Amino acid sequence: MIRLEDILAKVEKHHPGDNFDLIRRAYIFSAKEHKGQVRASGEPYLTHPIEVANILAEMKMDATTVSVGLLHDVVEDTLVSIEDVEGMFGSEVAHVVDGVTKISQIQFTSKEEKQAENFRKMLLAMTDDIRVIMVKFADRLHNMRTLQHLKADRREAIARETMDIYAPLANRLGMGKVRGELEDLAFSYLDPKAYQELKEQVERKRREHEAFLAEVTKDIEDKMREHGIPCFTDSRIKRLYSIYTKLKKQRITIDRVYDMLAVRIITDNVKNCYAALGVIHNSWRPVPGRIKDFIAMPRQNMYQSLHTSVIAGGQSFEVQIRTAEMHHIAEEGIAAHWKYKGGKLVADNREDERIIWLRHLVEWQQEMKDPADFLSTLKVDLYPEEVYIFTPKGKVVTLPRDATPVDFAYSIHTEVGNTCVGAKINGRMVPLKSKLKNGDIIEIITQPGHTPSRDWLMTVKTSRARNKIRHWLNVQESEKAIELGKKMLEKEARKYKTNLRDVLESEKLTAMLPEYGASKMDDLLSMIGYGKLSAKQLVSRITPDGVKETQPEEESRIASAVKRALGFGNDAKLRVKGFDDLLVYRAKCCNPIRGEEVIGYITRGKGVAVHSKNCPNVQNLLYDAARKIEVEWASSTPSAEAYAVPITIQTEDRPGMLAEIAAVVAEVKSNILNVEARTADERGTIDITVEIPDMKHLERVIASIKKLDGVYDVTRSTRTVNSSTNR
Ligand code: MN
């Protein structure tokens, strides 16, 4: 087992004077908590966090990250809570441990290959501190190195996840070494036979290859010096998994892999690139067809370099030649065009740039002398507009940030959205307006026959969900309006001794459609239903010679049949100007009474709601001016009516107050229907409902209550309703 002192020495080397006490305490804590646990290999569990911490120290990470390496499994595998960690090691360590724990709880595997990219994004989206990912890489690296102790199916699953998620991620972050090792380890478990065969072939020649590269690199440096070309060099043997993919892709044998060995020459300018190429070709024989001039013809991603393969003593190797600037672009891609804003590197919205930005952070982290203060305040948010969540079957779905279960339901299927009644997030029931978080597993509960709610429009984030809900509501409303329009037209038609069918089939009516801005008959019917068009006028226009029947009993019989059929209540005391066939009712929020100014609002499917002009809801409702309609009080004998009007009275809190109010109400000849009184802070609030025939009478009641001693204020109560529920 690696000694703690070895790890401390490595941290000391790159971060002299860092918080070693933190690492020591983390070590003791981890040893205590994991005590008695063993790994599949039979070793004490503690070996794992220690190895992880050691890998992190080798990756030049700071004391905080190395401490997290020691603590990374305590929350998941022991009884320690994240609060305990925070209490002992502070919020920074706790935050990174928490991030690692959350990622560890997710299995990033799926049978669908195209899901891999989503999983990678999800993993990055769950990372708000790059140290989380560093610890995860170290953890994965050690687990891969010791994978042989697990059962075959677990081995395969972890190797697959490593190959699909972690290795490509390491690659994108520019961590070539980590990527190479992860790929080769995963390869060895995923295709052990191919791995072994290839390994034997490569190993057989490894020593020879290494010696060859050392020699040829030295030769190249000498020759460059001879010709006065300044340069530095770099060489590598191709990794097993890279060779394997190349063999598979190009269907060639290993001796045809010309870049199995490669040397890179980085010089100062373009002229020297070509000069170096000349020197190389003068010294060794080039392989025909392997010279590529990406300097004259850069690749689409702006990569520039000269490539050639040459043969030295029967052994081919690739030489890549470029300037330092081209090298910079090759290593960093489009990030070479980075801009600073106010002294800070700012990530663009483009994903590639954000990834490269993260890559820079990883590189800086490893290069900087004192990255601690830089990193501790750094928060990564790679996908600020997105959230990645799971279906119960483990498929990843990308939704906009703050999306709700309803968005998710519509993303699966319109029918799932329309019939959705509830949702579970990570197994727990939640309200449909809950905001989804990265990594949530979400399950939708549907009920056949259930229908969308207009309120959903206020919380959904995807345009898909919004459009589907709107569409559904519009269809419903226009169906109702068409139905209502038909009944109204039918009623009018009877007055003219004709019937609905004749009216609808009348050529005259068809010819009139464009005049009303309607393209088909249903449009016209819905206009009637919404109250925008009078059925009476319409029928009288198409049957000018028709005999209007005057049979009041018949008419009212039909009218009430229509009203019953549609389930509408009607208020005989109110009348819509110009229409006597529209269904009207008093709005419950303001309960308008005879004599006060009122206004009608065409609701969808319920007729016309009549509000007091002072009703606070009117302002909210009338944004849709087309649905506003004038109404008036129908003439009738006042004594026959009485309205229930709620009144709120603010008083001082004293005995007898209520009795005095009851007395004055009786004096003005009104009945009290209901009383509710409550006191707070030496003040009383009394809600009474009185029976009132008209506006004048109400004013009288209010005035006499106001005259009472100890009454501060008397108001007619209105309640504010959600505008969406009253349409
Ligand atoms: Mn672990």
Boltz pocket constraint, residues with backbone or C-beta under 6 A from the ligand:
constraints:
  - pocket:
      binder: B
      contacts: [[A, 48], [A, 72], [A, 73], [A, 139]]
      max_distance: 6.0
